[in-house]
């Protein structure tokens, strides 16, 4: 099957950065990248448009990285407590999910999406644990989680 050549207009995780020329499947281009204005067909006009936006893209990328680093420093100091029901031997009925962690972080004033939180291995016992929060492609932070009997 033939691939389609596109120019990325915005950074796309696991694909490339804004201004990169990529080859993707036609369905991915037609159904995801182009409707969301993440990419455009590789034409001379698109290449000129990207060249004119290079400085703005670089400035936005640097600002995003600086914001992510600042947020990572704040998150490193945060400890959250999640109350869960547990058995006599401290096994949880269920497990602590990234959505629960995101809700606790949002309650403390951080705006973190649940799909950016990685809990590996799953938390299924009472105790002290850490979760990784992916803030940027180059920056991640560890959040301390206390799971207590609720």
N, C-alpha and C positions, 0 to 999 in steps of 0.2 A: 504494500500500500504506500502511496506517495505521501511524503511529509510536506508541511506548509512552512515557509520561511516567514518569520515575523520579527518585528522590532519591539522589544519590551518598552512600554511607556512608564512602567512603575516596577519596583522590585517585586519579584514573585519568588516566594520561598521554594527551594528545591529546583528552581528553573534558571534564574539569573537575575541580574541587576538591570535597572533602567538603562536603556541605550544598547543593551546586548542584542545581537542577532541570534535567534534560536530557531531550531527546526522541531516542530511538534506535529502530532497527529491532527488531521483535519477536524475531527470532532471536538477535540480539546480546544482548538483555536476558535471554531465556530460557536461552540456552546458555552465556553467559559471565559477565555482570555479576551476575545473581541467584545462581547456584550458588556463586560465589566470594565472596559476601557483600560485593561492592563497591557494590551498589545495592539499593534496595527500591522497591516501587511507591509512587507519590506518594499517600499517604493522610494525613488529619489526624493520626493517631497517629504516623506516620513523621516528619512535620514537627515534632511536639512532642518526639520523641526527639532529632532533630538539634539543636533549640534548646537542649535540656538538655546536649548534648555539645559545644556551640560552644567553650566555654572550653578543654576538654581537647583538642579538635582544633587550636585555635590554638596551644596550648602545645607539642603534638607537632610541628606544622609548624615552629615557631620552633627547636625542639631539632634537628630534622632538618636545617634550613638551617645552623645553627651547626656541627653535626657535619660536614656536607659542606664547609663553608668551611675547617674545620680540616684535613680530609683533603686538600683541594686544595692547601693550603700545604705539606703533607708530600710530596705527589706531585710538586710543582713542583721539588723538589730531587732527585728520584729519576732515576737513569739505569740502564737495563737493557741487557744485552748478549745478543743471540740469535745463536747459531752456526748457519750455514746452508751447504750445499754450493753452490758457485758455479763458473761457467766461468772461463776465463782472462781474459775481458774484464769480470769482476765481475757478470755476470748470474746471478741466482739460479735454481736448479732448483726452481720453484714460487714461492711468495711468503710473506711474513710475515703471519700471520692474527691477528685479535683474540684468538683462543683461546691462541695462543702467548704473546702479551703478557700476558694474564691469568694464565697459569701462572707466568711469570717474576715478576709482581707478587705473586702468592700465595706464591711461594718467598721473597720478601723481607718477608713478613708483612702484606701488604695483602689485604683480602678484596674483590676486584673481580670482578664477573661479566663474562664475555666479550662479552655483548650490550650492554654500556655503553661499549665501546671502539670508536672510529671511526678507521679508517686510510684516509685519502683524500688522494691517490691510493694504490693498492696499492703496497706495498714489494716491488720486484722486483730490487733491486740492493744491493750491499754499500755501507755508508756510515752516515751519521748522519741520523736522521729523527725526526719527532714524531708522536705519536698523541694524539687528544683522548679524554679519559675523562669521560663525562657522569655526574656524581655526584648531581645534583639538577636539577630543572627550571630553576633559576636559576644553577647552579654547574657549571662544567666545568674540567678541569685538563689541562695538556699534559704528557705523559711523553716523555722523551728516550729514543730507541731507537738502540743501536749494533748494526748488523748486520755480523757478522764472518764470515770464512771458517772453516768448521768441518770 
